[in-house]
Amino acid sequence: MIKDDAPNREAVEALIAAGYMVERFDEDPTLWRVNGEVMTGAELLNEAKQMGLMDG
C-alpha cells in the first residue's frame, strides 16, 4: 500500500471482513477494484462508510 494509506487500509480491511473482494487495480495502483468495480480511494472510503463499516 502507499505510505499514507491508513484510512484506505482500514476501509479495505472492513470491506474484506464484510465479504467484499478488494484488490488494487492492476493498471493504476491508486485505484481499487471492489467486487469487480473500479474505485478511487475516496470512493472506497465512502463505500465502507455507507455500509456502516467505518465511522464518518
C-alpha positions in Angstrom: 0.0 0.0 0.0 1.0 3.6 -0.4 2.7 5.1 2.6 -0.1 7.4 3.9 -2.9 4.9 3.1 -4.1 4.2 6.6 -7.7 5.3 6.0 -7.8 3.2 2.9 -6.2 0.2 4.7 -8.9 0.4 7.4 -11.6 0.6 4.7 -10.1 -2.4 2.8 -9.9 -4.5 6.0 -13.5 -3.6 6.9 -14.8 -4.4 3.4 -13.0 -7.7 3.3 -14.3 -8.7 6.7 -17.8 -7.9 5.4 -17.2 -10.3 2.5 -16.2 -7.9 -0.3 -13.4 -8.8 -2.7 -11.0 -5.9 -2.6 -7.7 -5.5 -4.5 -5.5 -2.9 -6.1 -6.4 -2.1 -9.7 -3.5 -3.5 -11.8 -3.4 -0.7 -14.3 -3.3 2.1 -11.8 -2.2 1.4 -8.2 -4.0 4.5 -6.9 -7.3 2.8 -7.8 -9.1 -0.2 -6.2 -11.3 -3.0 -7.5 -14.2 -3.7 -5.2 -16.3 -6.7 -6.2 -15.2 -6.0 -9.8 -16.0 -2.3 -9.7 -13.1 0.2 -10.0 -13.0 2.9 -7.3 -10.8 5.7 -6.2 -9.5 5.7 -2.6 -12.2 8.3 -1.7 -14.9 6.1 -3.2 -13.5 3.1 -1.3 -13.8 5.0 1.9 -17.3 6.2 1.0 -18.4 2.6 0.3 -17.2 1.4 3.7 -18.9 4.4 5.5 -22.1 3.8 3.6 -22.1 0.2 4.6 -21.7 1.2 8.2 -18.3 -0.4 8.4 -16.5 2.8 9.4 -17.3 5.9 11.3 -17.6 9.1 9.4 
